[in-house]
């Protein structure tokens, strides 16, 4: 069974608005490497629709972008993309799949089907999956920005505090810091490798 890694851009004050942060070649190269390490992507419907509205055109070469950003788009195009939604059933973007039914069972099936791992990139969905103890690792790209607005990381709260262990921290030239954490083994028995 693959591990589920939650990865997202976040400002110093916890904002996860996709319009905040440094969207340069270095950032996209970081996320391309991270995506290439895993077997699949997992998103909620809102994130899927945001990604679907832009990245397929970039992958097809219809949008002029730097090479690292095109590389991200091409890699994303090829990845299996799983989408959790109770309101939408049709996902026409290449390699997209609907996660239907009960959330716990559906996401466990996605993890089982992807031994190389699953990269989760939706903030609201992450909170729900963390409540179910399904997230194994966290890869946050912390940007040197104070946004002063939301949405924020785990805005809807969690049922208990999560204790994490630092795996690595790597500063990027643009001032962002790539933080890699995993669930702490002493996290009140909540650590899961489901």
C-alpha positions, 0 to 999 in steps of 0.5 A: 500500500502506498503512503498518502502525502499531503503537499501544498504551498503555504504562506508564513501565516498559514494561507493556502490560497493558490494565488499566494506564493512564488510561482516560479521555475524553482517552485514548479521544479520542486513540485515536479520532482515530488509528483514524479516520486509518487504514483498518483494525485488525489484532489477534491472537486474544486482543486481538480476543476481549478487544475483542469481549467489550465494545466492541460492547455499548458501540457499541449503547448497552447500556453507559453510558459518556461520549460520547468512549468511545461515539464510540470504540466506534462508530468501532471497530464500523465499521472493518474488523478483521483477526485473525491466529489459527491456532486460531479461524476464525469472527469474527462481530463486524461487519466482522471478517476472518480473516488465514489462512495464512503471516503475512508474506503475509497481513499484506502482503495486509491492507496492500495492501487498506488504502491508508489504513493499518492500525493494529496493537494487539496486543503479541505480534503486534507482536513477530512482525510487527517480526521480519518488518520489517512495522511502519512506524510506532509510536504509543505512549501513554506513561502516567505509571504504573509498573506493576511487572509484565508483560506488557511491550513486546517481552517476547519480544525482537526479532532486532535493535535498532530505530532510530526517528525521532521524528515528534512528542511531545504531552503530554495533560492527564492526564499521558500523552504521545503518542509518534509514531515511524517506522522510522529510514532508517539502521536498518541497511537494515531500513527497509521500506515493504512 
